[in-house]
Amino acid sequence: MGTIDGLPPLRDVIRDHDLVAKKQLGQNFLLDLNLTAKIARLAGDLSACDVLEVGPGPGGLTRGLLAEGARRVLAVEKDPRCIPALDEIAAAYPGKLEIVNGDALEVDVLAHLVPPIRIVANLPYNVGTELLIRWLSPAMWPPVWDSLTLMFQKEVAERIVAKPRGNHYGRLAILSQWRTDAKIVMHLPPEAFTPAPKVHSAVVHLKRLDEPRYPADPAVLSRVTAMAFNQRRKMLRSSLKGLGGDVEALLNSVGIVPTARAEEIGIEAFCALARAVAAR
Ligand code: SAM
């Protein structure tokens, strides 16, 4: 049976290039090209966009992005064994795919792309969370990218979209939802991957807001939420003692009950608190 792009099936690519999955690189590959095309579609219409793909591996998602008509894809892959397989895709899509062999935590390639830029990745989970935090924390807002479409372990995806009072609500939810619209757009069982991981996965789509939802200094908001959630079971009047001064009065001044806990406080109130701290 033919593939969506006339290139060999991914099982053959993996066999021909001897791409035995390496656990230390978090290699759980997606081999179903219909599924990878579906994930690419979750990133929206890519025909007028440059796409940064991190961790293309043997290229399943890369092929999905190109088959769905991405204007250009820049793919950063750490494992040199994958590069010849990716070169074959580049040859089938002349001028559309550029491959960088490097560690996405060390090489910053965003500056090489032309806006509008979308970022799409199926990454090892630890690398994915670290990159998400970096992409959400640029020096200036709005960032250079329009949206992020990222695969995570289901539990991390739930932390990104969590609402106050839920078990998963914390700093990652505040950081993500303060300046983006974040939604889980697909759930994947372990069997969708080869080899199958132990956990379920989910794709999260984060669309940047042009302005933060509520005004606040990012550094102050980061400090206040770190303090509040480091001791999430404690009352805020005690977990925020490190802010110094009369913490109860500070909390009362922005309408937060001093005996409340961090997990009960929404983003708007945390931003009000960050503004009050900055104004002291
Ligand atoms: N995108 C492919 C797919 O969906 O089948 C591969 C996904 S696999 C979960 C993660 C990929 O990220 C692997 O190819 C791995 O080598 C690569 N990778 C791991 N750490 C990386 C890093 N720091 N920078 C770039 N690529 C990385």
Residues whose N, C-alpha, C, O or C-beta is under 5 A from the ligand:
A	BS01	SAM	L25 G26 Q27 N28 F29 L30 V54 G55 P56 G57 G60 L61 V76 E77 K78 D79 G102 D103 A104 L105 N122 L123 P124 V127
